[in-house]
Amino acid sequence: MYTAAAGMAAQQRRLDSLGNDLANVSTTGYKHVRVAFRDLVYTQAARGGADGVELGSGAAVRTLGRTTQQGAIKQTGEPLDVAITGEGFLAVRMPDGRQALTRDGQLRLDATGRLVTATGGLLMDPSITLPAGTQPDRIAIGADGTITADGRAAGRLRLVTVTAPGALDGGADNVFFATRGSGAPTAAPATTSVQQGALESSTVDIGSAMTDMISTQRAFELASKAIQMQDQMLEVANGVKR
Amino acid sequence: MERGLYIAASGMLAEQVRQDQLANDLANASTPGYKSDRVSQHSFARELDLVNRRSGAAVGTLGAGAIIAEKRTDLTPQTLKETGEPLDLAVAGEGYFQVQTAQGVRYTRDGSFTADAQGRLVDQAGDPVLGADGRPVRLNADGTVDPARVGVVALTNVAKAGDGRYTGTPDRGAETGTVRTGAIETSGVDASRTMIEMIGSLRAFEAGQRAITTIDETLRLASGQVGNLPG
C-alpha cells in the first residue's frame, strides 16, 4: 500500500510543476521545469517470498531544474526588445545589490535614462545610462550586445552563463540566481548573440504539457487503484475469522 | 492442526507479495528506463508423500503451500520518447549507461541527466555519467553533450539496485545500441496487463480466504456436532 502511495505522491508533484508551467505559457523567456522519476529501494520480500526475491518500494520524483531549450524567437519590432539566441542570460542587478540573470529581454528606459527590465524594473549589470532625450527608436543593439544611440556607443549588455543552468535558483520577476550547484556566472560563449526587436517565447508547449498532464493523471489513477486493491485484500484477510 | 489451513494461508501470503510487486510496477509507470518485474509461484517443499497408515502403500503426493520463488525482470528495450531536452539521453537498443557512485560503478537506462557545477554530465542523484574511456563525460562549451562520447555497455546478471540503477557484469564483447540525445526510454510497465494481474491476484487471495473459512467451518462442525452426542 505504501508502494502505491509513493507513486501517487510522485505523480502529484509532477502535476504541480506542470500546472506552474501552464501558468507561464506566455511568460517571455520562461524555461519549463524538468521533472525526473526514479524507482526506490528494493528489499527482501516478507513471508510468502523465497530468499532472493526482492520487492521495490515505489517511485519518487526529483526536479532536475529548468530546461536549457531555446524558446521560439518572436519578432516584435520594439527597439528595446532583445532575444538571446544560444546559451546565456542578461546580467541584471537586484535592488539589494545582488546579481541576477534573466532571459526576459523586454527592456525599457526609466525616468533618468537608465536601461531597466520591464518586469521588476531591474537595472542592467553594469548599469547602462543613455544620453538624456534619446528616443528608443534611435537605439541600435548589436548581436554582441553593444548599444549605440544616434551612432554613439552607449554601453554594452553583459551576457553571462553558468556551468549548470539547470541548477539556477528561480526568483520572482522572471530572474534566476546562481547557486553552488550551478557555478558562478562567467562570460557567455561567442556563439551566444542577441537579436534586437525580438523576444524569446516561453518554452512551454501547451500541446505537450497537456498530454503530460493527462498521462500523469492516468498514472495517478492507476496508483490509486492499486491502493484500493490492497485495501480490498486487507478486507478479505479480515474475513478469515467470522 | 489442519494441514489445509496452513496451505491456504501460505497461498494468501504469496499473493500479498505478488500484489506488492504489481503495486511497485504501477508506481513506476512514468519512471524512464524502468523495467517491469514478473514473479512466479512454486509450491514449496514440493510434494509430501502420503502413505496409507494401515497398509503402508503410497497414496500419492500433496503440495504444502505456495511461495513466490522467483522474480524475473523484463529487460527488453522499450520505445523512446522525444523530449527535446539537450541533456536527455537514451540507448536505442541494448546496453546501459555507466554511473560512478560511492558504491562503485552502477548501470542505468534512465537518461534524464543534468549538468553539475564542474561541467560534468550527472544523473538524478548527482553522480557522474562515465564515457567510453571510463572517465566522467564533460559537456561541450554550449552546454550540450556529444552522444558518441557517452559509454554504453552490455550487461549480464542484471539486478535492480533502486534509484533507476542496476548492478551486473559488463559484457565487453556484446553488441550495444547507440546513444540518442533529446529522448528518454519510456517505462516498461504495461498498465492494463498489471491491472489484470492485480485483479487475478486479488481473486486468488479471496479463494485462499474461502478455503480457510471452509476448513474452519468443518472444524467447527467436528468440534460442535461430533462431540455433541445425543444423551
Interface residues (C-beta under 8 A of the other chain):
Chain A: M1 T3 A4 A6 G7 M8 A10 Q11 R14 R34 A36 F37 R38 D39 L40 V41 Y42 A45 A46 R47 G48 G49 A50 V53 E54 L55 G56 S57 G58 A59 R62 L64 G65 T67 T68 Q69 G86 E87 T161 T163 A164 P165 G166 A167 R180 G181 S182 G183 P189 T191 S215 T216 R218 A219 L222 A223 K225 A226 I227 M229 Q230 Q232 M233 V236 A237 G239 V240 R242
Chain B: S10 M12 L13 A14 E15 Q16 V17 Q19 D20 Q21 L22 A23 N24 L26 A27 N28 A29 S30 T31 P32 Y34 D37 V39 H42 F44 I67 I68 A69 E70 K71 G84 E85 P86 L87 D110 S112 T114 A115 D116 A117 Q118 G119 Q124 L139 A141 D142 G143 K160 A161 G162 D163 G164 A191 T194 M195 M198 I199 L202 F205 E206 Q209 I212 T213 D216
